Each structure stands twice: as C-alpha cells, then as structure tokens.
C-alpha cells in the first residue's frame, strides 16, 4: 500500500498539481490579455489612439493571446497525458527499475547544494 501511495504521489499527484497551477496562471494571463485588448478597442473608439497605432497594438495583443492559448492547450494536453501515461503498468515498472525515482531526487539535492 505504501508503495502505491508513493508512486501515486510522486509520479501523478505532484506533477498534476503543478500542471494545474500552471494552467490556472495561463488562464489568468489570457483573461488579462483579453482585457488589455478590450481596453485598446475602447481607447480607439474614444479617439485616444489613431488607426495605425491601434492596428499595430491589436496585432501585438492578438499575437500574445494566441501564443498564450497555444501554451495553455499544450499544458492541458500534457496534464491529460500524464494521468494516462503514468497509470500504465510499464510506467510503474520503469519507475521501480529506476530506483523509485530516487536518482532524480538525489541529483536535484546535489545540484541545490552545489549552487549554495
């Protein structure tokens, strides 16, 4: 039971939570970018921005929004694949063969110690 809990925590739960946080940040960033685009439209229609500057700003803002949407879609696909891939018997077998993921943990600890 402890073996299963360790695997589920280290290989599925923790990465899933990290990806979910990244997705939340990206959704918030996208909303902010859309609000910025709306503000640009408002400025244009109120006459604060000329047409040429408006078009350039909208192109830039739309490019940012599309980039964020692409990254968001990639993260969501990555999160969906995580659960599917990590619940396969081969993934568990590979994790056991790799020493329960301890090599990576030890390597990360060593890297942090060296940085100090």
N, C-alpha and C positions, 0 to 999 in steps of 0.2 A: 504494500500500500504506500509506503514511504517513497519507494522507487517511482511509482506512478505519479504521486504528488510532486516530486522533484522534477520529473520530466514535464508535467503539465505546467508547472510554474515557470521553469527556466526556458522552456522551448516554445511555449504557447502564450501563457498569460502575460508575462512581462513584455515580450515583443508586441503582442496585440494591444496592450495598453499604450505603449509608446507610439505605435502607429495611429491609434485612435486620437491621442493628443495632437499628433502632427496634423491629422485630418481636421480636427477642430480648429487649430490655428490657421490652416489654409482656408477653411470656410469663412472664418472671421476676416481674414485678409481679403478674400474675394468680395465679401459684403462691403468692406471699407473701400475697395477699388470701385465697386459699382456706385457707391455713394459719391465718390470723387467724380466719377463720370457724370452723374446726375447734376452735381454742383457746377460742372463745366458747362453743361447744357443751360442751366439756369443763368449763369453769368453771360453766356452768349445771347440768350433771348432778352436779357435785361440791358444788353448793349455794352457790357463791360469789356467784352473781348471781340476783336474783329474776326471776320470769317476765316481768313487764312490761319491765324493763330489758333482759332477754335478747331479747325480741321486737323492741324498738327497735334494739338493736345488730345483730341478724341482718338486719333490713330494710336498715339502712345498709350493712352489709358486702355484702349481696347486690346492692344497687344499684351499689356500686363495682365489683364483679366483672362485672356485666352491662355497665357502661359500658366497662370495660377490654376485654371480649370484643368489643364493638361496634367500638371503635377498632382492635383487633387485626385484625378481619375487614376493616375499611376499608383498613388498611395492606397487608394481604396482597393484596387486590384491586388496590390501586394498584401494587404491585410486579409482579403478573401483567400488568396492562395496560401497564406501562412497556415491557416487552420487546416485546409485541405491537405497540404503537403506534410505537415508535422504530425498528423494523425495516422499516417500510413505506417504499416509495420516496418518498412525499410528505413524510415526516418528514425524510429526508435532503435532499430538495430545499429544504424550508423552512429547514433548518439552514444550507445553503450560501447561500441568499438572505439570511439574517440576518447573514451575515458570520462564519460558523463559530462562532457563539455568543460572539464576542469582545466584542460590545456589552455583554452582561451581565457578563462578567468585568471589563471596564474600569469599568463602573458600580459594581460591588462594591468595586473597588480605590479608586475615588474616594470612595465612602461611608466606607470604613475610614479613609482619610487625613483626611477632614473630621472624623471623630469624635475623632481624636487632637488 
